[in-house]
């Protein structure tokens, strides 16, 4: 399972995402490259904010949404969905490509004890939303754009697989700096719908 989960570590995904965005731009698909940058950057930004809020404003047992699942789903699922959408449509491409990646990475995270199913589910939802935004923003790939422009990304994955960024401990430390007043304003700690509510 460690072998599988390492494909979704930020140490692999960040260089891969840059490589894919660069490949789309070099291929002349500027709209696709811009949509890629916004969707992947947005996915990473959303999961970062969620982690900080959940960890900083929650109890000791607060949820920590799975960043591996969110980012892995958005990046690998996004690559596959870009080329699948012509044949199966946007929604099916999102669910099929993203769902397969989310299942694989999510199961590995739970099996390793890094996350519980609800944390993986949150990561999956964020990742699938990222793919949907990518496909809506990019539109269908032009005829001249071929998947071979993304081959350097495969080399990045092979070269960096097994490298780990160890972001979670840093995020936990950073989340501890969130002031209580900020948390009280952002999080409704007595609302029954809030998973961070006071027990």
N, C-alpha and C positions, 0 to 999 in steps of 0.2 A: 504493500500500500504506500510505503514511503516513496517508492519509485514513481508511482502515479501522481501523488500529491505534489512532488517536486516540479512537475510540469507547470503548476499554477503558482509557484513562488514568484514574488515580485522581482527577484533577482533575474529570473528568466523572462517574465512577462513584460517588464518595462523596456528592455532592449528590443524584444520581439515587436512590441507595439510601435516603437520608433521606426523599426525596420520596415514594418508593413505600411505605415503611413508614408515613409519615404518612397517605398516601392510604388505605391498608388500615385504619388505625385510625379515620380519619374516616368511612369507610364502615361502621363498626360491626363489622368483622371483627377482633376483638382477638386471637383465637388466631392468625390469619394474620399480623397485624402482629408479634406476639411471635416466631412461628416465623421470620419474615423477618429480624428483628433478630438472633436467635441464629444462624441459618444464614449470613447474610452476614457478620456480625461474626466468626463462627467460621472461615469461609473465609479472610477477610483475616488473622485471627490465625495460623492454621496456616501460610499461605504466608509470613508475616512471620518466624515462628520457623524455618521451613525455610530461608529465604534466609539468615538470620543464622548458622544452624548450618553450612550448606553453604559459605557464603563465609568464615566465621570459623574453621571447624575443618577446612577442606579445603586442598588445595594451591593453587598459583597458578592452576591450570586447573580449579578446583572448579566444579561445576555451580551455576547460579543459576536455580532454578525460575521459570518465567514467571508473574509476578504479573498481567500483562495478561490472559493466557489464563485463569488461575484466577478472577480477579475478574469479567472479562467474561462467562465461562461461567456463573458463579453468578448474576450480576445479570440479564443479558438472558435467559439460558436459564431462570432461575428464574421470571421474569415470564411467559414463554411457557408453561412447564410447569404453572404454577398453573391455567391455563385449559384446557390440553390434557388434563390427567389424567382428566377426566370421560369423555372420548371414547376415550382410548387406554390408560389405566391408568398407574400410577406409573412403573414401570420404562421403558416405552416413551416416556413423556413426558420422563423424565430423559435417556435416550439420544438421542432425536430432537431435542428443543429444545436441550439442552446440547451435543450432538455437533455440530450445525450451527454454533453460535456458536463452539465451541472450534476447529473446523476453520478457520473464517474468520479468527479472531483469530490462531490459531497459525500459519497459513500467512503472514499478514502479518508476524508477528514474525521468522520464519525468513527471509523474503524481504528484510527490512530488515537482517538480520545482527545483530539484537538478541539472539537466542537460537538454540540448536541444537535439533534435533527432540526429543532426550531431555528437555531443559528444558521444552519445550512439552508433552510427554507428562505430565510431573509436574504441571504447572499444570492440564492437562485433568482429570487424576484428582482433584485437590483440588476443582476447580470442580464436577465431576459429583457428588462426595460432598456438597458443599454443597447442590446442588439436591435430592438424595435426602433429606437431613435436613430441608430446607425442606418438601417435600411430606409427609413422614411427620409432621412437627410441626404443619403447618397443617391437614391434612385437606382435604376438598373445599370450595371456596368456597361460602358460603351463596347462595341464589337471589337475594337482594337486592343482592349485591355485583356490580358491573359493571366491566368494564375501563376505562370512562370515568373512574373515580376515579384512574386512573394517568396521565391526559392531561397534568397538570402536569409529570410526569417527562419527557415527550417535549419539552416546552418547555425544560426544564433541559438536556437533551442538545443541542438545537439552539443554545441560548445559549452553552454552554461548550465545544462541540466545537472542537478545535484547541488548547485550553488544556492545558498539560502540567505535571505536578507535579515531574518529574525526581527520583523517589524512589530510583532505583537507586544513584546515586553516594553519597547519604546513607546508604543501607543498607550499602554496601561500607565506608564509613568507620566506621560503627557496629560492623559485624562485626569489624573489626580490633581492637576493644577487648576481644573475648572472650579471657579468659586461657587459656593452654595447659592448665592443670590442669583447668579446667572442660571443655574439649574432650576431654581424655583420659578423663574420667569418662563423658561423654555418648556419645562416638563410639568405637567399637571400630576403631581405625585399622589393625589387622592382619587383621580378618575379611574373608574372600573375598567375602562378599555385600555389603559396604559400598562404595558408589561413591566414598567419600572415603578409601578405604584407602591406606596408604602404598605406593608402588610400589617 
